[in-house]
Amino acid sequence: MTVLIIGGGIAGLTTALSLHQIGVACRVFESVPVIEPLGVGINTLPHAVRELTELGLADRLAATAVPTAELAYYSGHGQRIWSEPRGLAAGYNWPQFSIHRGELQMILLAAARDRLGANAIVTGHHLARWEETGRGVRAHFVDRRSGEPVATAEGALMIAADGIHSTVRSALYPDEGPPIWNGAILWRGVTRGAPFLGGRTMIMAGHEFQKFVAYPISRAALDRGESMINWIAERKFRPDHAWRREDWNRAGRLEEFLPQFESWRFDWLDVPAVIRAAAACFEYPMVDRDPLARWSFGRVTLLGDAAHPMYPIGSNGASQGILDARVLTREIKAHGVTPAALHAYEAERRPATARIVLANTYSDMGRHVEAIEEYKRAVAIAPGMFGYLGAEYAVAGRIDEAKKVLAQLEAMKLTGWTAMWRASIYALLGNNDEAIRMWNFRPHHDWLSAIRFLEDFGSLNGDPRFLDLIRRMNLPMPRAPRAAA
């Protein structure tokens, strides 16, 4: 009844600890010969920290990570646009932790070796192929460097947590191709420096085509009055830009991005100084993959980045992998170590993660923060821009503010203008019935402006009632969004 877990990253190790917690035997197979604390900073959101707390890891996390208290957006000139509390400061029962990815992986690895035994974590085993047997799954492993066979293993189920370049996913979907690049390049590093904005703030500065993100990731440094600053410098190009693509994970070149940030010297953070002081920086593409129609095949399923790689927006990557592990474990407890458990897990997690992948694909918070500020200024001059402001609030995820604008629109006399923007905001908030009712109130061609929001973000886009209305008005059809499978 052993479960084979392919991949010893955050999602794979969380799966192993979770299965051990319910008494299900498992083994983790990792390609690299030695698991090392690689990477840069990540965030674990309160719902993921809750799950790690249930695994008994809260004290270790608290001793290592920074409990993030605030998220703040700034312009490229260092002017604050807006901010919100995070984690415990926002009223959650669990903190949001900012932590070095490698540190989190080492916490999970140490716990897994301690609880499952050192022999349960097998390194230097790269999955080459597998087949189902009458009793389960037989996996064949090779040394990734030499290609020589090293072992076979049998289990009742096989869980593929082997990342964005998953061997299992590529075998299940051989025609999928490489990850999809959106034109953005991220240069990432970690710098020892002085605390900024109280020492527990995550900042995002800039706009769609150039931005800088920074947050502290070391509790030990915080306790010393210092800061280990995880930073990301981003530049965006056209997706067909002739950027180097032969290697997507390599040392970055300062001359390719630092000049664009030389003037970003704020009174609370000297961005070019932070970049220069890093021991190293690495270059990553902003990539994801389209949602899949299916994760589970017989006794095999996908999990974490192997199932739903997503843009690093909203601190969701690691957190969603942790949630995958916990839901899978819950279903194995309910259904046994059987394919039925895999299908129940997929039924919950695949639609949820597909929505996040698509939301991250089409949502650029920096762009919408700028738009909100522009529309606020415009409303003061031209009240007719009020509807745009409400729609931008909805797109940016500022739901309470969007609902306030909607309430004000609902209190106004129902005209073609108020109906148009009520329809748009209803659609962006997922209330298709009310949106359709408003769209049918007094259709006119000025509503073309509203379609801009609905193309990428509105749930109406796939509603046949909406598409029929567009046809009857002889308006251009909205372009098709990337669809959730």
Secondary structure, DSSP 8 states (H G I E B T S, - for coil): --EEEE--SHHHHHHHHHHHHTT--EEEE-SSSS----S-EEEE-HHHHHHHHHTT-HHHHHHHSEEE-EEEEE-TTS-EEEEEE-GGGGT-SS-EEEEEHHHHHHHHHHHHHHHH-GGGEE-S-EEEEEEE-SSSEEEEEE-TTT--EEEEEEESEEEE---TT-HHHHHHSTT--S-EEEEEEEEEEEEEE---GGGTEEEEEEETTEEEEEEE--HHHHHTT-EEEEEEEEEE--TTS----S-SSEE--GGGTHHHHTT-B-SS-BHHHHHHT-S-EEEEEEEE----S---BTTEEE-GGGT----S-SS-HHHHHHHHHHHHHHHHHHH-SSHHHHHHHHHHHHHHHHHHHHHHHH--HHHHHHHHHHHHHHHHH-GGGHHHHHHHHHHTT-HHHHHHHHHHHHHS---HHHHHHHHHHHHHTT-HHHHHHHHTTS--GGGHHHHHHHHHH-GGGG-HHHHHHHHHTT-----------
